[in-house]
């Protein structure tokens, strides 16, 4: 498994993920209730690369398959922190997801020199909450009504991961 940056394959795979049916799309946050246009998504991702406060990385298997992706938003080398979004497919469960997640965290903490990562995690997604907790993420707050799930507003947990308290 290897980490990839600014790859056309990564951009196209993410555009495919975003535009497939919502029931097949899984992310560590929540995208629900709307269909997305592939060209719009690809254009957005291409724009993402041109913003120095944002970065997109992914993990690729030896066979060239993308396992997951890691968006860094509000990347601040001075304050050594970034906001993250993690996306993966259902097929990636049990096929390198933990390894790819660790590669992305290593990239953030070692390569980029960050000290803290932040994320919004949907409280209703217990698998997601369990997954991030096993790496040492801790809850720092809540955002009521941040997500929409099954037509109802749902709470987001504001999570933080410090490089010194991270678990593998």
C-alpha positions, 0 to 999 in steps of 0.5 A: 500500500502506498500514499498518493497525492494529486493523482488523476486516478484518485480524482476520478475514483472520488468523483465516481464515489460521490456520484454513485448511489448514496446507499453504496457511498460511505464516508466518515462524515455524512453525505445524504439525500442528494445526487451529484454530477460527476463533472461537477465533482471532478471540477471541484476536486481539481479546484481543491488542488489549487488551494494551498490550505487544502490537500487531498491524499489517498491510499492505493493498493499494489493492484492500483485500487484506491482504498480511501481518501483523506481531505485536509482543509484549513491546513495551517503549517504555522499552527500545525493543524488541519481539519480532516474528511475521510472517505472510503468505499464499503468494499474497502472494509477489511481490505486495508482501511486501517493501514490506509488510515495510518498512512494518511495520519503518518503523512499529516503528523510526520511529513506535514509536521502537523500536531492536531487534526480536527473532524466532525463525526456524525453521532448516529454513525456508531461504526465511525465513532468507534473507528476514530476512537480506536486511533485516539480521537477525543470529543471536544464538542458538539454541533446540533443539527449539523448532519441530516440522516433519514430526514432528521437533523443529527448531531456532529461530534467535534473530534480532535487527534493530537499526534502525541495521543494517537494510537495505531 
